[in-house]
Each structure stands twice: as C-alpha cells, then as structure tokens.
Amino acid sequence: MKNTKMKILFLDIDGVLTSTPEYIPNTSPVLTKASIKILKKAQENGFITVFITARSVRELRLKNGFEDTIKKNKLLEKSLIYGSLGLDQAVYTNEFKLKNGKVVFKNNNAIISKKPAIKRETFSNIDQFLLYKMLLGKEIKQQLKYAGFIIKKANHNEIINDARIGFELEKNNAVERKLLAKKAQEICNHQREIFIKTKKFGSPLDLVAVDIVTGISINPVMLGKHFGVLRALNELKISQKDKIIGYAFGDSRSDSKMKIRNDIEFVLVKNNKHFLIEIEKIIKK
C-alpha cells in the first residue's frame, strides 16, 4: 500500500463522528448518519480512514456497535481501527469458516472469511501504569472529593479503562473541569514523588491530567493517540521519507498528539457538525 502521496484521515470517534462527546462505559459509540455519509465520500475521494479512540476494542465490537456499522456500510476495507489510545489494533485475519468444528465448503471450495483479532503492542512501563491504576484510582478520587469536587459514581460515568483513569463531575462545566484537572495533576505529581522516595513500586510514570469535555482523563505522558498514528503508518508501510496527505481530527487539545509529522495537519473541532464542515473543505481540495 506504499504511496508517496497516500491520503489519510486520522479520526477521533467520540465528539467528532458522534452527536455527543459523552462516554458511557460498556457501550459502543454511535456514528451519525451524516458522519457515515461523509466517510464514504472521503474514501471515494481516495482517503484511507484511521479511527483512533481511548475506548477499548471490546466496546467497539459490541453487537450493532461501531465496528458493525463500519462493516455494514462497506467502509472497513479502507479503514484501520485502534482502541485504548493506539495500544490495541482491531485487525482482520483470513480464517476458514467453521460450523460444528468443520470447515464449510461452497462450490467445492473452502470458504475463507475475515474474522477480527486484537493485536497488542507492548510499551515500556505499561504494566507499571496498570499498577498505578490499582493503587491510585481510589486514592485520587478520595483526594478530589476531599478537595470539594463532587464526582459521579464509579459504575456509571467514571471513565476507567486500560488506557486512562478519569472522572466526571456531577455538575459538569468548563470552569470546574479546569480546576479538577489542576487538582488531579497536583495529586499525581505528589504521588510520583512518594514513589520516587520509597522506591516501593519500581520506576514511576509521569502522569498528565487533561480536560476531555466530558470530564478529565489521567494518562501516562508517554501514551496518546499518536501511538495509533504510528501503528497505522507502520501498517501502511509508510516510512519517514515518504510523503503523505494527512489530516487528524479531534475534539480535545490532547488529540493534537496525532500530529507527529509535518505532513499531518491537526484540526480541532467543536462537535460533529463542525467536523462535517471542516472535512467537506478537505475533500473538495
């Protein structure tokens, strides 16, 4: 698939392709009809679509969810999908179709079908972050509550998956989120200093708390959607010397990490309607 002028769209999902940025655990993002239509148009105009989200691949693969929608609308062939901020890649492998443990034949030929598989990349210290989650998740929440923030209940709207720790406010607004992110960052920095002094938990990670509109997300500094971009470029066999026409869309400043090359332009959008306007301009170029 090597092409010095390959056209690629790197796309956040929630808040860009959906009608709302709200994250509800154990659900799959629902694309707007307008998003599906414009994605088809983009692919017809030569773009490859790369979807990168902090959600887990499991959520993307729920029945009648995101992945089923992409397949149903015949967008999968020219797409790549990455979950957990690029840690997990949803790839398809060619396998024999089986029924009752036996290979299915049609017209004397064995039927080969594409089945999803998860390909996980291993990064330094990621296991350390999982340890941080177990040790610090409740601690951070308790300290935030002690500081006066009213956090939503964990089993409902608190953001926790294998790529981030996060919290939502009962009364969500930009001013309070900014204060929440600032306090959470102070807590993370303090706990890191404790780990450094005690050396009890190995080499501590640098954590960053960011505003993601629906709440705040706490990630290792090393993680970000740029991992999804790097994996996509590797999957497409694009080297640093190759030139591409690339655009990355996100609804958070933290999504700007996707701009890891000079030939990738980052576009910060406010919502799905804003995305549709901006992507239309690009397709018409």
Secondary structure, DSSP 8 states (H G I E B T S, - for coil): ---TTEEEEEE--TTTTBS-----TT----B-HHHHHHHHHHHHTTEEEEEE-SS-HHHHTSTTSHHHHHHHTT-GGGEEEEEGGGTEEEEEEEEE-EETTEE-EETTEE-EEEEEEEEE---TTHHHHHHHHHHHHHHHHHHHHHTT--B--TTTT--EETTEEEE-BSS--HHHHHHHHHHHHHHHHHHHHHHHHH-TTSS---EEEEE-SSSEEEEETT-STHHHHHHHHHHTT--TTS-EEEEEEESSGGGGGG--STTEEEEE-SSHHHHHHHHHHHHH-
